[in-house]
Amino acid sequence: MHNETPPAVTLGAVPFEENGRGTEPGSQPHHDAGGKRWRATVLQNASRPPRRVWSPPTLGVRQPSLLLTRKNFNQTRRWPRSKVVAVLDAVRIAGRWVSQIVLDRLTALSMREDAPVRSKVVEMFCRQTGWVNRRGEPCSSSANVALNRLEAQGRVRLPPAQVRGASGHSRKLVDDGQELPVLPVLPQSVQQIKQLEFQLLSGAKDPDHGLWNRLIIREHPLKAAPLVGSVGDDRHPGRGLWLHTLQAYRTDRIPLGCAWAKLWARSPQSDAVHRNEQPAADKESARWLEAYQVALGLARRMPQTHLVVCGDRESDIFELYDQGEVAPKNLHLLVRAQHDRLLESGRKLWAELSRQPVGGSMRVQVPRNKTHPARIATLELKWAAVEATPPQVALKKSWSSIPLHAVFAREVDPPAGIQPIEWMLITDWPVLSLKMARRLVCWYGLRWGIECWHQVLKDVCGVETRQMKTAQALERALALDIMVAWRAQMLCRLGKESPSLPAHSHYSQAELAVLEVLKKKTAAALTSPPVDLINPPSAAPPTQSTLSLAQANLLVAMLGGFWGRKGDGHPGAKSLSRGLELLAVIVDYCQITQLPPKRPRHPPKRPRKPG
């Protein structure tokens, strides 16, 4: 070991002035291939003779290099330029240091008449700054977001983004016309296939990509039609299917599963003109009444548990309040109001609650969205008992008023440019205190879980991109998709709320065996994972796996491409779902390759002895 002193920093490769004289002693001129003159700075090191170094210009931009000399070192080391510019002149964006020299170079390139398109400039930015992922591929999406922020700050100017126009033809698969290979005769069961291998197509450049297209075009029922896109076309119009579900959640946001689902297709002709004269059973809003009847049956089977049926503004129908009049005591309604209903007192709903005094306030955590960051909102609460009169249409004119309770929650001093929270909640639960009003607001906040579940159903399971011949086939596939989306959301929420739960309560032994092998390789590679991959949970049974639920979720998500860095936090439902798919494939492969050979049903007959 040597005693190291702070490095001496010297800037070299400074361009000469017009007269060709350097500005520092000990510098000599150097001509590059373009005829430009540069000064080479002579570095004096205590342990070796003087050495002359220079750095030629890059892409026509004069860029200084940083040279280090250390006492008791036998050589002069040059730092990488990515570290040099972070010290000299750089800006921090998205957790990275970006040189202003690189940004100026991109601006000069974008101002040229023959400037490349924005995507090419972003790709060049990724290569020059090392903005890549683990596999060395450029992270164009995140780099584009960072460049947009820098462009808004005036640090860089890029070509405008290209607007994608509507293509005149539909996307179709292309058949190259080659012959299909001779398919072997396969046995009836998968277990009888020897040396079974799974192969993943990496993209259009994969050598088996053309073979896959030929198989789809010639064997798939849709032939060369697009596998994704809009429902139907001009020759074969399609209406699509609509899904309405009743999801069960605990008060701590843990999903318990889907209690009921309805799938239907809308009529091609609209009935909006005569909607008020129709009974509720003939409208689409009947699905809210059907879901309430399912919840009523669950409440009768669980008399010791209070069930609250929560709905958004679409569920604000008078027939639903009317059914609540004959419901058992452990079944309640909580609906966000959409209509400014007329009350028995002669005033409207919003006017009646606005004249009530403020009963208290509460603070809620508002999650981030695409346009606004997360924030803590302060809500002022008002509540009152009301009697809603029926709408004066058709048979409802003769109905009587229904006593209800209303809670009005409104955000105080919202940030500029953000729409404030304003909820008018209607319930049949008596609201007599501030504690009950706060509780109802928190319960309605749980309703967002069903929106997250539908998002997992669309993004992960891809229910909107399925193309099948019949609606019955879609229903069968959707039955499995509902369970897959629930498991992904349930594991995600449980991993956040109860990370120390044992993993064997939600993962099978075959899955845990694969994760244990992955844990040994991952724990050594990660220096600071978001959860501890080394220490097992304290209350793990000796015969079970020692993984906790948070550890298992992290390992599964890393199979699906999750980085697992310390700042990444707990993986989301989308990363977990991709990892669960790969984990299922690995488990199936292990089970197929480890199956013992089947014994024959009847033992072979012994040969008869001669004589």
C-alpha positions as CSV (number, residue, x, y, z in Angstrom):
1,M,0.0,0.0,0.0
2,H,1.2,3.5,-0.8
3,N,0.4,6.7,0.9
4,E,-1.8,8.5,-1.6
5,T,-2.1,12.2,-1.8
6,P,-4.9,14.1,-3.4
7,P,-4.5,13.9,-7.2
8,A,-3.1,16.9,-9.1
9,V,-5.6,18.0,-11.8
10,T,-4.3,19.5,-15.1
11,L,-6.5,20.4,-18.1
12,G,-5.0,19.4,-21.5
13,A,-5.8,19.6,-25.2
14,V,-6.7,23.3,-25.0
15,P,-6.9,24.8,-28.5
16,F,-4.2,27.3,-29.6
17,E,-4.8,31.0,-30.2
18,E,-4.7,32.4,-33.7
19,N,-1.0,33.2,-33.4
20,G,-0.2,29.6,-32.5
21,R,1.2,30.4,-29.1
22,G,0.2,28.4,-26.0
23,T,-1.1,30.1,-22.9
24,E,0.9,27.9,-20.5
25,P,4.6,27.1,-20.3
26,G,5.7,23.7,-21.2
27,S,3.2,23.3,-24.1
28,Q,3.9,22.4,-27.7
29,P,1.7,22.5,-30.7
30,H,0.1,19.4,-32.3
31,H,-1.8,19.2,-35.6
32,D,-4.7,16.8,-35.9
33,A,-6.0,15.3,-39.1
34,G,-8.3,18.2,-39.7
35,G,-5.5,20.8,-39.7
36,K,-6.5,22.2,-36.3
37,R,-3.7,23.0,-33.8
38,W,-3.9,21.8,-30.2
39,R,-1.6,22.3,-27.2
40,A,-0.1,19.2,-25.5
41,T,0.4,19.8,-21.8
42,V,3.6,18.3,-20.3
43,L,2.9,16.6,-17.0
44,Q,5.8,16.3,-14.5
45,N,5.6,13.1,-12.3
46,A,8.0,12.5,-9.5
47,S,8.6,8.9,-10.4
48,R,9.0,9.1,-14.2
49,P,10.2,11.6,-16.9
50,P,7.9,14.2,-18.4
51,R,5.2,12.9,-20.7
52,R,3.3,14.8,-23.4
53,V,-0.4,13.9,-23.9
54,W,-3.2,15.4,-25.9
55,S,-6.8,14.5,-26.8
56,P,-8.2,15.3,-30.3
57,P,-11.6,16.9,-30.7
58,T,-14.7,14.6,-30.8
59,L,-17.5,15.2,-33.4
60,G,-16.2,18.7,-34.1
61,V,-16.6,19.9,-30.5
62,R,-13.7,21.0,-28.4
63,Q,-13.8,18.8,-25.3
64,P,-11.2,19.0,-22.5
65,S,-9.9,15.8,-20.8
66,L,-8.9,15.4,-17.2
67,L,-5.5,14.0,-16.4
68,L,-4.4,12.8,-13.0
69,T,-1.0,12.5,-11.5
70,R,-0.4,10.8,-8.2
71,K,2.8,10.8,-6.1
72,N,4.5,7.4,-5.8
73,F,2.6,6.1,-8.8
74,N,4.6,4.9,-11.8
75,Q,2.0,5.8,-14.5
76,T,-0.4,8.6,-15.3
77,R,-4.0,7.5,-15.3
78,R,-6.8,9.0,-17.4
79,W,-10.3,9.0,-16.0
80,P,-13.3,8.0,-18.2
81,R,-14.9,11.1,-19.8
82,S,-18.3,10.1,-18.1
83,K,-16.6,10.8,-14.7
84,V,-14.7,13.8,-15.9
85,V,-17.6,15.8,-17.1
86,A,-19.6,15.0,-13.9
87,V,-16.9,16.9,-12.0
88,L,-16.4,19.8,-14.4
89,D,-19.7,20.9,-15.9
90,A,-22.7,18.6,-15.5
91,V,-26.4,18.6,-14.5
92,R,-28.1,15.9,-12.5
93,I,-31.2,14.4,-14.0
94,A,-33.0,11.1,-13.1
95,G,-30.3,10.1,-10.7
96,R,-27.5,10.5,-13.4
97,W,-24.9,13.1,-14.2
98,V,-25.1,14.5,-17.8
99,S,-22.4,16.7,-19.2
100,Q,-23.5,20.1,-20.6
101,I,-20.9,19.4,-23.4
102,V,-22.9,16.4,-24.5
103,L,-26.1,18.5,-24.4
104,D,-24.5,21.3,-26.5
105,R,-23.3,18.7,-29.0
106,L,-26.9,17.3,-29.3
107,T,-28.2,20.9,-29.7
108,A,-25.7,21.7,-32.5
109,L,-26.6,18.4,-34.2
110,S,-30.4,19.2,-34.0
111,M,-29.9,22.6,-35.5
112,R,-28.4,21.3,-38.7
113,E,-30.5,21.2,-41.9
114,D,-29.9,17.5,-42.2
115,A,-30.6,16.8,-38.5
116,P,-31.7,13.2,-37.7
117,V,-35.1,12.4,-36.2
118,R,-35.7,12.7,-32.5
119,S,-35.5,9.0,-31.9
120,K,-32.0,8.8,-33.4
121,V,-30.9,11.7,-31.3
122,V,-32.1,10.1,-28.2
123,E,-30.3,6.9,-29.2
124,M,-27.1,8.8,-29.7
125,F,-27.6,10.4,-26.2
126,C,-27.9,6.9,-24.7
127,R,-24.7,5.7,-26.2
128,Q,-22.7,8.8,-25.3
129,T,-23.9,8.8,-21.7
130,G,-24.1,5.1,-21.0
131,W,-27.9,5.3,-20.5
132,V,-28.4,1.5,-20.9
133,N,-29.9,-1.4,-19.0
134,R,-28.3,-4.6,-17.8
135,R,-28.2,-6.1,-21.2
136,G,-26.5,-3.0,-22.7
137,E,-29.6,-1.9,-24.6
138,P,-30.4,1.8,-24.7
139,C,-33.2,3.0,-22.3
140,S,-34.7,5.3,-24.9
141,S,-38.0,5.8,-23.0
142,S,-36.5,7.0,-19.7
143,A,-33.8,9.0,-21.6
144,N,-36.5,10.7,-23.6
145,V,-38.3,11.7,-20.4
146,A,-35.0,13.2,-19.0
147,L,-34.3,15.1,-22.2
148,N,-37.8,16.5,-22.1
149,R,-37.1,17.9,-18.7
150,L,-33.8,19.3,-19.7
151,E,-35.4,20.8,-22.8
152,A,-38.0,22.5,-20.6
153,Q,-35.1,24.0,-18.5
154,G,-33.5,25.4,-21.7
155,R,-30.4,23.2,-21.5
156,V,-30.8,21.4,-24.8
157,R,-32.8,21.7,-28.0
158,L,-33.9,18.6,-29.9
159,P,-35.9,18.0,-33.1
160,P,-39.6,17.9,-32.6
161,A,-41.3,14.5,-32.0
162,Q,-42.8,12.9,-35.1
163,V,-46.6,12.6,-35.1
164,R,-47.7,9.2,-36.0
165,G,-50.4,9.3,-38.7
166,A,-53.1,6.7,-39.2
167,S,-51.8,4.0,-41.6
168,G,-53.9,3.2,-44.6
169,H,-53.7,-0.5,-44.2
170,S,-54.3,-2.8,-41.2
171,R,-51.5,-4.6,-39.6
172,K,-51.2,-8.2,-40.8
173,L,-48.7,-11.0,-40.6
174,V,-46.6,-11.7,-43.6
175,D,-46.2,-15.2,-45.1
176,D,-42.8,-15.7,-46.8
177,G,-44.2,-18.6,-48.8
178,Q,-41.7,-21.2,-47.6
179,E,-42.7,-24.7,-46.8
180,L,-43.4,-25.9,-43.3
181,P,-41.1,-28.5,-41.9
182,V,-42.3,-32.0,-41.5
183,L,-43.9,-32.3,-38.1
184,P,-43.1,-35.3,-36.0
185,V,-45.7,-37.6,-34.7
186,L,-46.2,-36.6,-31.0
187,P,-47.5,-38.8,-28.2
188,Q,-50.8,-38.2,-26.5
189,S,-49.4,-36.7,-23.3
190,V,-46.7,-34.2,-22.6
191,Q,-45.0,-36.5,-20.1
192,Q,-44.1,-39.0,-22.9
193,I,-42.1,-36.4,-24.8
194,K,-38.4,-36.9,-24.3
195,Q,-36.0,-33.9,-24.3
196,L,-38.7,-31.3,-24.3
197,E,-37.3,-27.8,-24.7
198,F,-38.9,-24.3,-24.4
199,Q,-37.8,-21.7,-26.8
200,L,-38.6,-18.0,-26.5
201,L,-38.8,-15.9,-29.7
202,S,-36.7,-12.7,-29.0
203,G,-38.2,-10.6,-31.8
204,A,-38.4,-10.1,-35.6
205,K,-34.7,-10.9,-36.0
206,D,-35.1,-14.3,-34.5
207,P,-34.4,-17.0,-37.1
208,D,-37.6,-18.9,-36.1
209,H,-39.8,-15.8,-36.4
210,G,-40.7,-16.5,-40.0
211,L,-41.6,-20.1,-39.1
212,W,-43.9,-18.9,-36.3
213,N,-45.6,-16.5,-38.8
214,R,-46.2,-19.3,-41.3
215,L,-47.7,-21.5,-38.6
216,I,-50.0,-18.8,-37.4
217,I,-51.2,-17.8,-40.9
218,R,-51.8,-21.3,-42.1
219,E,-53.1,-23.0,-38.9
220,H,-54.7,-20.2,-36.8
221,P,-58.5,-19.7,-37.3
222,L,-57.9,-15.9,-38.0
223,K,-55.3,-16.7,-40.7
224,A,-53.5,-13.4,-41.7
225,A,-55.9,-11.1,-39.8
226,P,-54.4,-8.9,-37.1
227,L,-54.2,-10.7,-33.8
228,V,-54.6,-7.4,-31.9
229,G,-56.5,-4.2,-32.7
230,S,-60.1,-3.0,-32.9
231,V,-63.1,-5.4,-32.6
232,G,-64.3,-6.3,-36.0
233,D,-64.1,-4.4,-39.3
234,D,-66.4,-3.1,-42.0
235,R,-67.2,-6.5,-43.5
236,H,-67.4,-8.3,-40.1
237,P,-68.5,-5.8,-37.5
238,G,-68.0,-6.7,-33.9
239,R,-69.5,-5.2,-30.7
240,G,-67.1,-6.6,-28.1
241,L,-68.0,-7.7,-24.6
242,W,-68.4,-5.7,-21.4
243,L,-67.4,-6.9,-17.9
244,H,-68.8,-6.0,-14.5
245,T,-67.4,-7.6,-11.4
246,L,-68.0,-7.5,-7.6
247,Q,-64.6,-7.6,-5.9
248,A,-64.2,-8.4,-2.1
249,Y,-61.6,-6.3,-0.2
250,R,-60.6,-6.2,3.5
251,T,-60.4,-2.8,5.2
252,D,-56.6,-3.0,4.9
253,R,-56.8,-3.1,1.1
254,I,-56.1,-6.8,0.8
255,P,-58.1,-8.3,-2.1
256,L,-60.0,-11.5,-1.3
257,G,-61.1,-12.4,-4.8
258,C,-64.0,-11.9,-7.3
259,A,-67.4,-12.6,-5.8
260,W,-69.4,-12.2,-9.0
261,A,-68.9,-11.2,-12.6
262,K,-71.2,-10.5,-15.5
263,L,-70.3,-10.5,-19.2
264,W,-72.6,-9.0,-21.9
265,A,-72.7,-7.4,-25.3
266,R,-74.4,-4.1,-26.0
267,S,-77.3,-3.9,-28.5
268,P,-76.3,-2.3,-31.8
269,Q,-79.2,0.0,-31.5
270,S,-79.3,2.7,-28.7
271,D,-82.4,3.0,-26.5
272,A,-81.5,6.3,-24.9
273,V,-84.8,7.9,-26.2
274,H,-87.1,5.6,-24.2
275,R,-84.8,4.9,-21.3
276,N,-86.9,6.5,-18.6
277,E,-90.0,4.5,-19.5
278,Q,-88.1,1.2,-19.3
279,P,-87.9,-0.9,-16.1
280,A,-84.6,-1.3,-14.4
281,A,-84.3,-5.0,-15.5
282,D,-84.2,-4.0,-19.1
283,K,-81.3,-1.5,-18.7
284,E,-77.6,-2.0,-18.3
285,S,-77.8,-0.5,-14.9
286,A,-79.5,-3.7,-13.8
287,R,-76.0,-5.1,-13.2
288,W,-75.7,-2.9,-10.1
289,L,-78.9,-4.5,-8.7
290,E,-77.7,-8.0,-9.6
291,A,-74.4,-7.4,-7.8
292,Y,-76.3,-6.1,-4.7
293,Q,-78.4,-9.3,-4.7
294,V,-75.2,-11.4,-4.7
295,A,-73.8,-9.3,-1.8
296,L,-77.2,-9.8,0.0
297,G,-76.8,-13.6,-0.2
298,L,-73.2,-13.3,1.2
299,A,-74.4,-11.1,4.1
300,R,-77.0,-13.7,5.0
301,R,-74.4,-16.4,5.1
302,M,-72.1,-14.2,7.2
303,P,-74.3,-12.6,9.9
304,Q,-71.4,-11.6,12.1
305,T,-69.6,-9.7,9.4
306,H,-70.6,-6.2,8.1
307,L,-70.5,-5.9,4.3
308,V,-70.4,-2.6,2.5
309,V,-71.3,-2.5,-1.2
310,C,-69.3,0.5,-2.6
311,G,-69.9,2.0,-6.1
312,D,-68.8,4.9,-8.1
313,R,-71.0,7.6,-9.6
314,E,-72.5,5.3,-12.2
315,S,-74.2,3.3,-9.4
316,D,-76.2,6.4,-8.2
317,I,-79.6,4.9,-9.2
318,F,-82.8,5.2,-7.0
319,E,-83.6,1.5,-7.5
320,L,-80.4,0.6,-5.6
321,Y,-81.4,2.7,-2.6
322,D,-84.8,1.1,-2.7
323,Q,-83.4,-2.4,-2.4
324,G,-81.4,-1.3,0.7
325,E,-84.7,-0.8,2.5
326,V,-85.2,-4.6,2.8
327,A,-81.5,-5.6,3.2
328,P,-80.3,-7.3,6.4
329,K,-78.6,-5.2,9.1
330,N,-75.1,-6.3,8.2
331,L,-75.3,-5.1,4.6
332,H,-74.8,-1.4,3.8
333,L,-74.5,0.9,0.8
334,L,-71.8,3.5,0.0
335,V,-72.3,5.3,-3.3
336,R,-70.7,8.5,-4.6
337,A,-73.5,10.8,-5.8
338,Q,-73.8,11.8,-9.4
339,H,-77.3,13.4,-9.4
340,D,-78.2,16.5,-7.5
341,R,-81.3,14.9,-6.1
342,L,-84.3,16.7,-4.8
343,L,-84.8,16.2,-1.0
344,E,-88.0,16.1,1.0
345,S,-87.2,19.5,2.5
346,G,-87.4,21.1,-1.0
347,R,-83.7,21.8,-1.3
348,K,-81.2,20.0,-3.5
349,L,-78.6,17.6,-2.2
350,W,-75.5,19.8,-2.7
351,A,-77.2,22.9,-1.4
352,E,-78.3,21.0,1.8
353,L,-74.8,19.8,2.6
354,S,-73.2,23.2,1.8
355,R,-75.3,24.9,4.4
356,Q,-74.2,22.4,7.1
357,P,-71.3,23.5,9.5
358,V,-67.9,21.9,9.1
359,G,-67.8,19.0,11.5
360,G,-64.0,18.3,11.2
361,S,-61.2,17.5,8.9
362,M,-58.9,14.7,7.9
363,R,-55.7,14.2,6.0
364,V,-55.5,11.6,3.2
365,Q,-52.6,10.3,1.1
366,V,-53.2,10.9,-2.6
367,P,-51.1,8.7,-4.8
368,R,-49.3,10.0,-7.8
369,N,-50.6,9.8,-11.4
370,K,-49.3,10.5,-14.8
371,T,-49.4,14.3,-14.5
372,H,-49.1,15.0,-10.7
373,P,-46.9,13.7,-7.9
374,A,-48.1,12.2,-4.7
375,R,-49.4,14.6,-2.1
376,I,-51.2,14.8,1.3
377,A,-54.6,16.4,1.0
378,T,-56.6,18.0,3.8
379,L,-60.4,17.4,3.6
380,E,-63.1,19.2,5.5
381,L,-66.1,17.0,6.3
382,K,-69.8,17.8,6.5
383,W,-72.6,15.3,7.1
384,A,-76.4,15.3,7.5
385,A,-79.4,13.0,7.4
386,V,-81.5,13.5,4.2
387,E,-84.6,12.0,2.6
388,A,-84.2,11.5,-1.1
389,T,-87.4,11.8,-3.2
390,P,-87.8,9.5,-6.2
391,P,-87.4,10.9,-9.8
392,Q,-90.6,12.0,-11.4
393,V,-90.5,9.5,-14.3
394,A,-92.7,6.6,-15.2
395,L,-93.7,4.4,-12.2
396,K,-91.2,6.0,-9.8
397,K,-93.6,8.9,-9.4
398,S,-95.6,6.9,-6.9
399,W,-92.6,5.8,-4.8
400,S,-92.0,7.2,-1.4
401,S,-89.0,9.0,-0.1
402,I,-86.0,7.0,1.3
403,P,-84.1,8.1,4.4
404,L,-80.3,8.2,3.8
405,H,-77.2,9.9,5.2
406,A,-74.8,12.1,3.2
407,V,-71.1,12.9,3.8
408,F,-69.5,15.8,1.9
409,A,-65.7,15.7,1.7
410,R,-63.9,18.7,0.0
411,E,-60.2,19.4,-0.3
412,V,-58.9,22.6,1.3
413,D,-56.2,24.7,-0.4
414,P,-55.4,22.3,-3.3
415,P,-52.1,22.9,-5.2
416,A,-52.2,25.0,-8.3
417,G,-53.2,23.2,-11.4
418,I,-54.7,20.2,-9.6
419,Q,-58.4,19.5,-9.5
420,P,-59.5,19.4,-5.8
421,I,-61.1,16.3,-4.3
422,E,-64.9,16.7,-3.9
423,W,-66.8,13.6,-2.8
424,M,-70.5,13.5,-2.1
425,L,-71.1,10.1,-0.5
426,I,-74.6,8.6,0.1
427,T,-75.0,5.7,2.5
428,D,-77.6,3.9,4.6
429,W,-75.1,3.6,7.5
430,P,-76.0,6.2,10.3
431,V,-73.4,9.0,10.4
432,L,-73.7,10.6,13.8
433,S,-70.0,11.5,14.6
434,L,-66.8,12.7,13.0
435,K,-65.3,9.3,13.5
436,M,-67.9,7.6,11.4
437,A,-67.6,10.3,8.6
438,R,-63.9,9.7,8.4
439,R,-64.4,6.0,8.3
440,L,-66.8,6.2,5.4
441,V,-64.3,8.4,3.4
442,C,-61.6,5.8,4.0
443,W,-63.9,3.0,2.9
444,Y,-64.7,4.8,-0.3
445,G,-60.9,5.2,-0.9
446,L,-60.7,1.4,-1.0
447,R,-62.8,1.4,-4.1
448,W,-59.8,2.4,-6.2
449,G,-58.5,-1.2,-5.7
450,I,-61.0,-2.5,-8.3
451,E,-59.6,0.0,-10.8
452,C,-56.1,-1.3,-10.1
453,W,-57.4,-4.9,-10.5
454,H,-59.0,-4.0,-13.9
455,Q,-55.7,-2.4,-15.0
456,V,-53.8,-5.6,-14.1
457,L,-56.5,-7.6,-16.1
458,K,-55.8,-5.4,-19.1
459,D,-52.1,-4.9,-19.0
460,V,-50.9,-8.3,-17.7
461,C,-53.6,-10.7,-18.9
462,G,-54.2,-8.8,-22.1
463,V,-58.0,-9.4,-22.1
464,E,-58.6,-6.5,-24.6
465,T,-56.2,-8.0,-27.1
466,R,-57.6,-11.5,-27.3
467,Q,-59.1,-12.5,-30.7
468,M,-61.3,-15.6,-30.6
469,K,-64.1,-16.9,-32.7
470,T,-66.9,-17.0,-30.2
471,A,-67.9,-15.2,-27.0
472,Q,-67.9,-18.5,-25.2
473,A,-64.2,-18.9,-25.8
474,L,-63.5,-15.4,-24.4
475,E,-65.6,-16.2,-21.3
476,R,-63.6,-19.3,-20.6
477,A,-60.3,-17.5,-21.0
478,L,-61.6,-14.6,-18.9
479,A,-62.4,-17.0,-16.0
480,L,-58.6,-17.9,-15.8
481,D,-57.6,-14.3,-16.3
482,I,-59.7,-13.1,-13.3
483,M,-57.8,-15.5,-11.0
484,V,-54.4,-14.6,-12.4
485,A,-55.0,-10.9,-11.9
486,W,-56.3,-11.4,-8.4
487,R,-53.2,-13.4,-7.4
488,A,-50.9,-10.8,-8.8
489,Q,-52.6,-8.0,-7.0
490,M,-53.0,-10.0,-3.7
491,L,-49.3,-10.8,-3.6
492,C,-48.4,-7.2,-4.4
493,R,-50.5,-5.8,-1.6
494,L,-49.6,-8.5,1.0
495,G,-45.9,-8.0,0.3
496,K,-46.3,-4.3,1.1
497,E,-48.6,-4.6,4.1
498,S,-47.2,-7.8,5.7
499,P,-43.7,-8.5,4.3
500,S,-42.7,-10.9,7.0
501,L,-45.4,-13.5,6.2
502,P,-43.9,-16.9,5.3
503,A,-43.8,-17.5,1.6
504,H,-45.1,-21.1,1.8
505,S,-48.5,-19.7,2.6
506,H,-48.9,-18.4,-0.9
507,Y,-46.3,-20.3,-3.0
508,S,-46.2,-24.0,-3.6
509,Q,-43.3,-26.2,-2.6
510,A,-42.3,-26.6,-6.3
511,E,-42.2,-22.8,-6.7
512,L,-40.2,-22.3,-3.5
513,A,-37.7,-24.9,-4.6
514,V,-36.9,-22.9,-7.7
515,L,-36.8,-19.6,-5.7
516,E,-34.4,-21.1,-3.2
517,V,-31.9,-21.8,-6.0
518,L,-32.4,-18.3,-7.4
519,K,-31.9,-16.8,-4.0
520,K,-28.4,-18.2,-3.6
521,K,-27.3,-16.6,-6.9
522,T,-29.2,-13.3,-6.4
523,A,-28.1,-12.6,-2.8
524,A,-24.5,-12.4,-3.8
525,A,-25.1,-10.2,-6.8
526,L,-27.2,-7.6,-5.0
527,T,-25.3,-5.4,-2.6
528,S,-28.3,-3.4,-1.2
529,P,-31.6,-5.1,-2.1
530,P,-34.9,-3.5,-1.0
531,V,-35.5,-6.5,1.3
532,D,-33.1,-8.7,3.2
533,L,-32.4,-11.8,1.1
534,I,-30.0,-13.3,3.6
535,N,-31.7,-13.5,6.9
536,P,-34.8,-15.8,7.0
537,P,-38.0,-14.9,8.9
538,S,-37.9,-15.7,12.6
539,A,-41.1,-17.8,12.8
540,A,-40.5,-20.1,9.8
541,P,-41.3,-23.8,10.3
542,P,-38.2,-26.1,10.1
543,T,-39.7,-28.2,7.3
544,Q,-40.7,-25.3,5.1
545,S,-38.8,-22.8,3.1
546,T,-37.2,-20.0,5.0
547,L,-38.2,-17.3,2.5
548,S,-40.6,-14.5,3.5
549,L,-43.3,-13.2,1.3
550,A,-41.4,-10.0,0.5
551,Q,-38.3,-12.0,-0.4
552,A,-40.3,-14.4,-2.7
553,N,-42.0,-11.5,-4.4
554,L,-38.7,-9.8,-5.1
555,L,-37.2,-13.0,-6.6
556,V,-40.2,-13.7,-8.7
557,A,-40.3,-10.1,-10.0
558,M,-36.6,-10.2,-10.9
559,L,-37.4,-13.2,-13.1
560,G,-39.7,-10.8,-15.0
561,G,-37.1,-8.1,-15.4
562,F,-37.4,-6.2,-12.1
563,W,-34.0,-4.6,-11.1
564,G,-34.3,-5.0,-7.4
565,R,-32.4,-1.9,-6.5
566,K,-32.7,-0.3,-3.1
567,G,-34.6,2.7,-4.4
568,D,-37.0,0.6,-6.5
569,G,-39.1,-0.5,-3.5
570,H,-41.6,-3.4,-3.7
571,P,-42.3,-4.7,-7.2
572,G,-45.7,-3.9,-8.7
573,A,-48.4,-6.3,-10.0
574,K,-47.1,-6.1,-13.6
575,S,-43.6,-7.2,-12.7
576,L,-44.9,-9.9,-10.4
577,S,-47.2,-11.2,-13.1
578,R,-44.4,-11.5,-15.7
579,G,-42.3,-13.3,-13.1
580,L,-45.1,-15.7,-12.2
581,E,-45.5,-16.7,-15.8
582,L,-41.8,-17.5,-16.1
583,L,-41.9,-19.3,-12.7
584,A,-44.7,-21.5,-13.9
585,V,-42.8,-22.4,-17.0
586,I,-39.7,-23.3,-15.0
587,V,-41.7,-25.4,-12.6
588,D,-43.4,-27.3,-15.4
589,Y,-40.1,-27.9,-17.0
590,C,-38.6,-29.3,-13.8
591,Q,-41.6,-31.5,-13.2
592,I,-41.5,-32.9,-16.8
593,T,-37.8,-33.6,-16.7
594,Q,-37.9,-35.3,-13.3
595,L,-40.9,-37.6,-13.9
596,P,-40.0,-41.3,-13.5
597,P,-40.8,-43.6,-16.5
598,K,-44.2,-45.1,-16.4
599,R,-44.6,-48.8,-15.6
600,P,-46.5,-51.0,-18.0
601,R,-50.0,-51.8,-17.0
602,H,-49.6,-55.5,-17.4
603,P,-46.3,-57.3,-16.6
604,P,-44.8,-59.2,-19.5
605,K,-45.7,-62.9,-19.6
606,R,-42.9,-65.3,-18.7
607,P,-41.7,-67.5,-21.5
608,R,-42.9,-71.1,-21.2
609,K,-40.2,-73.6,-20.3
610,P,-39.5,-76.2,-23.0
611,G,-41.0,-79.5,-22.5
